[in-house]
Amino acid sequence: MLLDYFKLLSALSLSLDILERRNFGHARKVAYVAIRLTRNLNVKRDEEYKIFYSAFLHDIGKSDVYEDFISNNTWMHSLRGSDMVKDMPRGHEFCEIIKYHHENWDGSGYFHINGDSIPFEAQIIYLADQFDVKYNTVSVIMNEYGTRKHIEKWLNDESGKSFNPIIVNTLKDLMKQEKFWLDYEHYDTFDVLRPYI
């Protein structure tokens, strides 16, 4: 029997969304933002593949316990997820990305690594992940214009602290494109994801 890896990951990510009672499609939206960032940062194609699948699997460590749902110990699901994907097909290629996908640029994360010591792919996943979390938190209380302005201010505040300033500037450039927003908000029809499906 042949398995469609993309569909399998889609089903897995949806089950995680249900488990966490959060916006459906989180992993797909993170994958979309991460791939758009990756292409605008001129990352090599083989690295793009790893970023795509890391984005889908970045929260897999949340599937069996709840301690980091109600605390700031996000490193727990990162470390657990890294261990889980090692046994998946080609998982050894992106387990380190998942492990460090919540490390802060300034070194204030759990593992206390900073700047370029953090895998570049993990930096991209982190920003894409937090962008989606922020958007879905703010958009329920603000209109679209207010949401975008709020996110822009948040990015400016976190640049050089939580996130790599180069990746932040790339995301801010993407945010100026209406197509970016249209695709992001209609994540089930991403043309940009088709090469991986």
C-alpha positions as CSV (number, residue, x, y, z in Angstrom):
1,M,0.0,0.0,0.0
2,L,1.3,3.5,-0.9
3,L,0.9,6.3,1.5
4,D,0.6,10.0,0.4
5,Y,3.1,11.6,2.9
6,F,1.6,15.1,2.4
7,K,-2.0,13.8,3.1
8,L,-0.7,11.9,6.1
9,L,0.9,15.0,7.5
10,S,-2.2,17.1,6.8
11,A,-4.4,14.6,8.8
12,L,-1.9,14.5,11.6
13,S,-1.7,18.3,11.8
14,L,-5.5,18.6,11.8
15,S,-5.7,16.1,14.7
16,L,-3.2,18.3,16.6
17,D,-5.4,21.4,15.9
18,I,-8.4,19.5,17.3
19,L,-6.4,18.4,20.3
20,E,-5.3,21.9,21.1
21,R,-8.8,23.4,20.3
22,R,-7.1,26.1,18.1
23,N,-7.5,27.4,14.5
24,F,-7.7,24.6,12.0
25,G,-4.9,24.5,9.4
26,H,-2.3,25.9,11.7
27,A,0.5,23.6,10.4
28,R,-0.5,24.3,6.8
29,K,-0.4,28.0,7.3
30,V,2.9,27.8,9.1
31,A,4.2,25.8,6.1
32,Y,2.9,28.4,3.7
33,V,4.5,31.3,5.5
34,A,7.8,29.4,6.0
35,I,8.0,28.5,2.3
36,R,7.3,32.0,1.2
37,L,10.0,33.2,3.6
38,T,12.4,30.5,2.4
39,R,12.0,31.4,-1.3
40,N,12.5,35.1,-0.6
41,L,15.6,34.3,1.4
42,N,17.0,32.3,-1.5
43,V,17.4,29.1,0.6
44,K,18.5,26.0,-1.4
45,R,15.9,23.7,-2.7
46,D,16.9,20.7,-0.5
47,E,16.7,23.0,2.6
48,E,13.3,24.1,1.4
49,Y,12.1,20.5,1.6
50,K,13.3,20.2,5.2
51,I,11.6,23.5,6.2
52,F,8.3,22.4,4.6
53,Y,8.1,19.1,6.5
54,S,9.4,20.7,9.7
55,A,6.6,23.2,9.5
56,F,4.0,20.5,9.3
57,L,5.6,18.5,12.2
58,H,6.7,21.4,14.4
59,D,4.0,20.7,17.0
60,I,4.0,16.9,16.9
61,G,5.4,16.8,20.4
62,K,2.2,18.2,21.8
63,S,0.3,15.1,20.9
64,D,0.7,13.1,24.1
65,V,1.0,15.4,27.1
66,Y,-0.4,18.7,28.3
67,E,2.1,20.4,30.5
68,D,3.3,23.0,28.0
69,F,-0.3,23.8,26.9
70,I,-0.7,25.8,30.1
71,S,2.8,27.1,30.7
72,N,5.7,28.8,28.9
73,N,7.7,25.5,28.7
74,T,7.4,25.3,24.9
75,W,10.8,23.6,24.8
76,M,9.1,20.5,26.1
77,H,7.1,19.8,23.0
78,S,10.1,20.9,20.8
79,L,12.4,18.3,22.4
80,R,9.7,15.7,22.5
81,G,8.8,16.3,18.8
82,S,12.4,16.1,17.8
83,D,12.7,12.7,19.3
84,M,9.4,11.5,17.7
85,V,10.3,12.5,14.1
86,K,13.7,10.7,14.3
87,D,11.9,7.4,13.5
88,M,9.9,8.9,10.6
89,P,11.0,8.6,7.0
90,R,13.8,11.1,6.5
91,G,13.1,12.5,10.0
92,H,16.7,12.6,10.9
93,E,17.0,15.4,8.3
94,F,14.7,17.8,10.2
95,C,14.6,16.6,13.9
96,E,17.1,19.4,14.9
97,I,14.9,22.0,13.2
98,I,12.0,20.9,15.4
99,K,14.1,20.8,18.5
100,Y,15.2,24.4,18.2
101,H,12.1,26.0,16.7
102,H,11.3,28.0,19.8
103,E,14.8,29.4,20.4
104,N,15.0,33.2,20.7
105,W,17.5,35.1,18.6
106,D,18.9,36.8,21.7
107,G,19.7,33.6,23.5
108,S,16.9,33.8,26.1
109,G,15.4,30.5,25.0
110,Y,15.6,27.2,26.9
111,F,18.7,25.9,25.2
112,H,20.5,29.3,25.5
113,I,21.8,29.3,22.0
114,N,21.6,32.6,20.0
115,G,21.9,34.2,16.6
116,D,23.4,32.0,13.9
117,S,24.0,29.2,16.4
118,I,20.3,28.5,16.0
119,P,19.6,26.4,12.8
120,F,18.5,28.9,10.2
121,E,15.6,26.6,9.2
122,A,14.4,26.6,12.9
123,Q,14.5,30.4,12.9
124,I,12.2,30.5,9.9
125,I,9.8,28.0,11.4
126,Y,9.7,29.9,14.7
127,L,8.7,33.2,13.0
128,A,6.1,31.5,10.8
129,D,4.6,29.7,13.7
130,Q,4.4,32.8,15.9
131,F,3.1,34.9,13.1
132,D,0.1,32.5,12.7
133,V,-0.4,32.4,16.5
134,K,-0.4,36.2,16.7
135,Y,-2.7,36.7,13.7
136,N,-5.3,34.3,15.1
137,T,-5.1,35.9,18.5
138,V,-5.5,39.5,17.2
139,S,-7.8,39.0,14.3
140,V,-10.7,38.0,16.5
141,I,-10.7,41.4,18.2
142,M,-9.5,43.7,15.4
143,N,-10.4,44.3,11.8
144,E,-8.0,43.3,9.0
145,Y,-6.3,46.6,8.8
146,G,-5.8,46.8,12.6
147,T,-4.6,43.2,12.7
148,R,-1.9,43.8,10.1
149,K,-0.7,47.0,11.8
150,H,-0.6,45.3,15.1
151,I,1.5,42.4,13.6
152,E,3.9,44.9,12.0
153,K,4.4,46.7,15.4
154,W,4.9,43.3,17.1
155,L,7.5,42.3,14.5
156,N,9.4,45.5,15.0
157,D,9.4,45.0,18.8
158,E,10.6,41.4,18.5
159,S,13.2,41.9,15.8
160,G,16.6,41.2,17.3
161,K,15.0,39.7,20.4
162,S,12.8,36.7,19.5
163,F,13.6,36.7,15.8
164,N,16.4,37.1,13.3
165,P,16.1,40.7,11.9
166,I,16.8,39.5,8.4
167,I,13.9,37.1,8.5
168,V,11.6,39.7,10.1
169,N,12.4,42.2,7.3
170,T,11.6,39.5,4.7
171,L,8.3,38.8,6.3
172,K,7.5,42.5,6.4
173,D,8.2,42.7,2.7
174,L,5.8,39.8,2.1
175,M,3.2,41.5,4.2
176,K,3.1,44.3,1.7
177,Q,1.8,41.9,-1.0
178,E,-1.9,41.4,-1.0
179,K,-1.4,37.9,-2.6
180,F,0.5,36.9,0.5
181,W,-2.6,37.7,2.7
182,L,-5.1,36.2,0.3
183,D,-3.2,32.9,0.1
184,Y,-2.6,32.9,3.9
185,E,-6.2,33.4,4.7
186,H,-7.3,30.7,2.2
187,Y,-4.7,28.2,3.2
188,D,-6.5,25.2,1.6
189,T,-5.6,26.4,-2.0
190,F,-1.9,27.2,-1.7
191,D,-0.3,27.1,-5.1
192,V,3.0,27.5,-3.4
193,L,2.6,24.1,-1.7
194,R,1.8,22.1,-4.8
195,P,5.4,21.0,-5.5
196,Y,5.3,19.1,-2.2
197,I,1.9,17.5,-2.6
